[in-house]
């Protein structure tokens, strides 16, 4: 999952990972500042490329990013 926005002003959501790690506590995840301030209509207009780590056993760390084309390209 790649989080773009949350209804919370802080940009935080809580994710249930019990099926992955057996833990019953919710994990907090935060939307990037760059996308957390846009409205829902603007989210549908986002164009870019997403890159992320390949699936692996490490549930504690995951790297991902979005690159946006420059205006006019």
Protein Blocks (a to p, Z undefined) as FASTA:
>chain_A
ZZfbdfbfnlpacddfklmnopabdcdddddfklmmpcfklmmmpgcddddddddfblkb
ccdddddddehZZ
